[in-house]
Amino acid sequence: MTAPVLAVEEIGKSFKGFRAVERVSFSVDAGELLALIGPNGAGKTTTFNMINGQLAPDHGRVRLGGEDVTRSPPRALWRAGVARTFQITQTFASMSVAENLLVAILSRESATGLLADAGRANADEIQARLDEVGMGHAADTLCSVLAYGDLKRVELAIALVNDPRLLLMDEPTAGMAARERGALMRLVAERARQRNTAVLFTEHDMDVVFGHADRVVVMNRGRLIAEGTPAEVRANPLVREVYLGSTIGEANP
Amino acid sequence: MIASFLIQTLNGLASASLLFLVALGLTLIFGVTRVVNFAHGSFFMLGAYLAVSFHGFVGGGVLGFWGGALFAALAVGVVGAVAELTILRRIYRAPELLQLITTFGIVLLLKDVVLYTWGPEDILGPRAPGLTGAVWIFGKPFPQYDLLLLVLGPLIGLSVWLLLTRTDWGTRVRAATEDRDMAAALGINQALMFTGVFALGALLAGLAGALALPREPANHNMDLTIIADVFVVTVVGGLGSLPGAYVAAVIISVVKAWCIGIGDVRLFGMAFSFSKLTLVAEFIVMAIVLIIRPWGLFGTPQSPQRVSAASILPMPVPDVKRLWPLALVALALLMLPLLADRFTVVLATDIIIFALFAASLGLIMGLGGMASFGHAAYFGAGAYAAAVAFKAGAPFFVAVPAGVAFAGALAMLFGWFCVRLSGVSLAMLTLAFAQITWAIAFQWDSVTGGSNGLVGIWPPDLLSGKTAYYFATLLLAGAAILIIWRSAHAPLGYLMRAARDSRIRAEAVGVDVRIIQWRAIILAGAAAGLAGALYVFSKGSLSPDSLSIPRSVDALAMVLIGGVQTLVGPVVGAAVFMLLQDWIVRATPYWHAVLGITLILITIIFPQGIVGTLRQWRQRREGGP
């Protein structure tokens, strides 16, 4: 049996004595979309940041295709085939959409030259990758003037430049109009299945979670309390209790 | 041995008190307003001069000295309040870098105010009445006044701490330090408090200046000397920490005092002068702290700097068809010696050299977003290395590359530390490095010629004519400028801008931000070194001025006048700056004040510089973004 793309093993983190995350374990397989959900303060973001290299876990392991990548910095994770998007989009504001992708390509190719022409050689690849996310028309537009939904697509295109085996998305649809959310997630799901990419995302919008995730992991107060298909999780009494006051299936306040 | 060791420790503690008072004021102001006040050393200097004048009016005695200290403190407090009301108030929302430069404008302005009011000579100040003797400690004399200072520093620190923790006003100040917006939402009158805190911080610096008088005469170097020390203290102690400021002041001062106390010793058969190593000791202390705790002993890690999108200008790949003005300029530069007189050719040589210097700073500041208040360190290092190599017998064509290599190596050393910091801490670190480099050039008589510098450094016969040297400069500096411009749209430039725009996004796509920034600093350092090497051969002589902080500020001014986030900006800025300087220096001796006011106005009114502002106008006219 091959190792899962991402395996999180008993990771935990405390902040000044407060146990934000305790012994959380789960895994994501190739081509699978796994949603990590939970009420505010459940430890989703802490867990997420321990996986993407921004936080070092106090204990436990993070494995990528069986290989231990615990405490690897973000740039090492990128080279190992992990890409991510941010809750609040992070793009290079002084550059055009095409140049944003160019940076990721330069980094992929470890190009740091002083005199080489950075732009020309990669124009075809950039155009193709922008077309994939439906942003081909905006290659020369500055990122700072894009609408938020378009910026999200650009960020996705940047993340996909590396053909990652694992894509981490922190609240991919936060701040987007309801109509755009489904379109973005369909794009992600389509890409994941085509290229066999594993996708882990956190999300507040229950429509997005239950509409697009293959599996759902639920956290509460730092612990993992449920795991299963969307239908299983929806039926889980413990999950219902945690989300008491808001019926699952509606948008979470 | 033990006794002299103890005496030197006490001596260090007395110096620490003065340093602490200035650092305390800087920290208070930073805590509430988030502005690092570069002019704090100027407030210190102003305090010293005001106390001298008060003493002159009132005469000696208790009133003359202590009344003078009180008067100086209050008067500098008022100056601080006026500076806050007229200048600082307008820049609280501006990017950090611009704030630093605005306060540097105040440094230059006050420098000339002092020069105008008190003249260029050092003035001996009064000694504290009744405290002019010495007490005997372990059979060694120790000045009574220093003993008082030693106690006074912590005592004033304690009263400020009580003011902050035990009074209503202090509670509000602490609230604003924690969360400025929340404090405002709770109805705290921010405007009044900011003025008050600024005045208090200035008052402490003025008091320290007055209290420093029995130990050193009032002089024109006080401002930059103390501010460089205070920056070292702040970087070591941690920005914004009161106990950190005291502990760091003690560590730095005591280590320096020990070095002086050890004096000349023989180690392994070689004579070492520890008293000349004080600056190196300071550097080593700072380096060790930065390696172990980059955010300082008592500081907290910096949150990633937020860059507001509005402050970033795009830098599109230039359209070849639009480059014809550049070709015209190049043609004009080639024709210039045919049309112009000898004086103009020399001025043009200077402009080209400084254009390279400014372009090299523009590379790390504009593309990299890294402020440098000590870029002259590399300029001077290149100049000194070339001059020393020449004096040792190397010909021009070896000496110039030696200057470039040495400046690049120095940038490699300093840059290693610089990439660990960002924002204001980085700016303070670069200034401290530059001041240390300056002091080494100033003190190392046997190699650098000390304050006299080096003379008789001329190019070979082939280039000895002013026109020939002009063409050599145009070729070498021009090529270097073209490389810098080119690099903006090469991989290095894109990765630098990526790291500037969004560090976490850059790291998330695999960019090793520190390595990229380090490379950029080395490249910029080497380019500045080339400018320095060309400069020394064009002038024939060299003094420590070539790596002083005002020289660094010249480069900053050029970059800002032209526009920091444009490629041609620094070069245009250098030309405008040199022409203005040439004109104003002949018209008035107060060039610093003019430059200071210019800097203040630019940062407030035209933060994008000449080229940036022109480009915004053009884009607005074309209806583009």
Interface residues (C-beta under 8 A of the other chain):
Chain A: N52 Q54 P73 P74 R75 W78 R79 A83 R84 F86 Q90 T91 F92 A93 S94 M95 S96 E99 L102 V103 A104 L106 S107 R108 A111 T112 G113 L114 L115 A116 D117 A118 G119 L142 S144 V145 I158 V161 N162
Chain B: V307 A309 I312 L313 P314 M315 P316 V317 I483 R486 S487 H489 A490 P491 L492 G493 Y494 L495 R497 A498 R500 D501 S502 I504 R505 A506 E507 A508 V509 G510 V511 D512 I515 I516 R519 L523 Q565 P625
